[in-house]
């Protein structure tokens, strides 16, 4: 009986040692840095270059480049480190039903991986020059199982992702078109230096707000008449004073 017990302990110790050897500490460090925003003084590229290796590498996309197409195979997980991307979802008729601008931290392909979907569910395009940390989906799936830090960071990101979707759904259901437009403008100005010029096209904005394009033009024109926004080369422009006025308009009327 003693011999069997010793053998059991020996075998399990060997198994644990093998698992520890498989844990990718570089991926853990990359995800922790992204989720906790703990970058040091050196450039992002230099920091993440240290964690490149088998199944992991830095990838750059210039402005306007398509990063992911709907129904592309989920062969890699793309962690957005720097830049802004536009995400487009499509209805069954092929029309755009939602478009969003996203900044770091963002993990493209994680939802599909966790939901066991073989194909991507949205288009992603670089709106600015973007830097990604690309991870093999096979490696990422393995690490979620054996690496508690990768699993923890992934759950944290998905919780934020779900919260954002629920928040958008609630706003579309409960708020007026004007309130949704004000919220959109305020969100687009976060972490930006004033004055801010919204780079998004009106068609994209209307799609994300689920609003008729003509209605959007009327709403924006009304905001200009009220002095809440300005126009710059056909784009919406606001300064810090207008930003505060928009906040009062939105939150005092909800």
N, C-alpha and C positions, 0 to 999 in steps of 0.2 A: 504494500500500500504506500509506504514511504517512497519507494523507487518510482512508482507511478506519479505521485504528487510532484516529486522533483523533476521528472520528465515533463510534466504539464507546465510547470513554472519555466523550465528551460525553453520549451517550444514557444511559449507566449512572450517571453523576453526577446527571443529572436524575431518574432513577428513584429513586436513594438519597435525594435531597433530598425527593422526594414522599413516600417512606416515612417519613422523619424527621418530616415535617409531620403525618403521620397518627398518630404515636405519642402516646398519651394519657398525659402525665406526671402528671395528676391521679389517674388510676386506679392508676398505679405507686406514687405516694406513699401512697394509701389502703391498698393491699395490703401495702406494706412496713411501714407503721405497725401494721397488724393482726397480721401474722405475727411481727414483731420486738418488739411491745409497747413501742413507743417514743413513747408519748403524752407530751405536755408537761403543764404545770400547769393549762392551761385545760380546761374540760369537753369531753367527747368530741364532743358535738353541735357545738360551736363549731369544733373542729378539722376535722371532716369536712364542715362546711358550706362550707368554703373550696374543697373539691374537687367540689362539685355542679356540674352542667353538663348538656350534651346527653347523654341516656342515663344520667345518674347523679343520684341524689337520696337524701336521708335519709327514712326511713319509720319511723314509730312504731306499735307495736301494744300495746294494753292487755292486762292479764292475762286469760287465757281466750280470747283471740281466735285463730281459726284462721288461720295464716299461709299455709300451703300445704296443698292437698288432693291425695291420691293421684290421679294421672292428670290433674292440671292441666297445661296446656301449659307448657313451659319457656321462658317469655318474658322472665325476668329472673333474675339471680343475686343472692341475698340474703346479704350479709356481716353476720353478727351482731356488733354492737359492744358491746352492753350488755344484760344480762338473762339469763334462763334459758328454754330452749325444751324441750318434750317432743316426741320423735320417735317415731312409731308406724309399724311395718311390719306388713303383713298377709299371711296365707297365702292360698292359692287358694280356700279356703272362706270368706274374708272375716274370719276371726278374727284378733285381734292375736297375733302370734308374737314380737314384740320391741318393747320400748319403752325409750327412753333419754332421760335428761336431759342436755342439752348447754349449754355456756357458751362464750363467745368464747375463741379464734378459731374460727369455724365459717362455712363457705361453703355455703349451700344451693343446689343446682342445678348445682354444678360437676361432680360425678360424672356426672350425666345429660348435661351438655353435652359432656364429654370422651368419653363412651361413645356419643355421637350418638343419644341417646334423646330422642324428642320430648316425653315426658310425665314428670312427677315420679313417683318410686317410693315415696314415703312421705308421711304426714301430719305436719305441724309445727304445734304449738300453743304460744302464749306462756304460760309458767307464771308469769312476772312481767311487769311492763312492759318491753318490749324495744325497742331501737333498732337499725335496720338501715341499711346503705348499699346501696341498690338499684342494680344495673347492668343495662342492657339486655343480654340474652344475645347479641344480634347484635354489639354493641360489644365485649363480652368475648371472643367467639370471634375477632373480627378482631384484637384486641390480643394474644391468645395467639400468633398467627402472626408479628406484626411487632414485638412489644414483649418483649424478653428478660426484663425484670424481672417482668412479669405472668406470663410462662411459668414463671419460676423460682419465684415465690411459689405458683403453682397446683400445681406438682409437689411442692413442700414440703408443702403442705396435704394433697394426695392421699396422700403417703407416710405421714403421721400417721394419716389416715383408714383406710388399709389396715392399718397396724399395729394400730390399735384393734380392727378387725374380726377380725384373726387372733388377737389376744390373747384376745378374748372367746370365739372358737371353741375355742381351746386350753383355756381355763378350763372351759368347759362340758363338754368331753370328758374332761379329766384330773382335775378337782377334784370333791369331794363337794358336795352341796347346802349343807351348813353352811359349807364353805370359800367357796363362791360368794356366800353371803349375807354373810359377814364382809367379803369383798372389796368387795361392793356398798356396804355401810355405810361402809367406810373411804374409798372413792372419793367418796361423797356428802359427806363431811366436809372434803375438800380445800379449802384457801383459805377456810374458814369460821371464824367466831369461836365458841368454845364457851361455853355448851352449844349443840349443834346439834339442831334438830328436823327430821327428814326430811319434806319436804312431799309427797312422792310417795305416791299411793294404793297400798294393798296389792295391788289388782288389777293395777296397772301394774307394780309390783315383781315380782310373780309371773310376769307375761308376759315381762318382760325376763330373768328368771332361768330361764325355761322350767320353772317349778315349779308344781305343783298348789297352789291357793290354801290348801287345808286344811293341806298340808304346810308352807307358808310360815308360817301362823299358829302351828303347833306349834314350828317352829324359832325363831321370834321369842319365843314364850312361854318356851322353854328358855333363851334368852339372858337374859331378864329374871330367871328363877329363879337364874341364875348371877351376877347382878349386873353383867352386861356391857352391858346397855342399860336404859333406863327408858322409861316411857310418858308421853306428854303429849297429851291429847285424842285418843287413838287412834293417835297417830303415834309413831314411834321417836325417842327422845331419848337423846343420849349426851353425857357431859362429857369433859374432856381425859384424866382418869385412865382412864375406860372405853375411850377411843380407844387409849391405849397398851396396855391389856390385850387389846383386839381384835387389835392388831398382833402381839403375842406369840403369841396363839392361832393366828393365821393362818400366820405365817411360821415358827413352830417346828414346825408339823405338815405342811408341804409337802415 
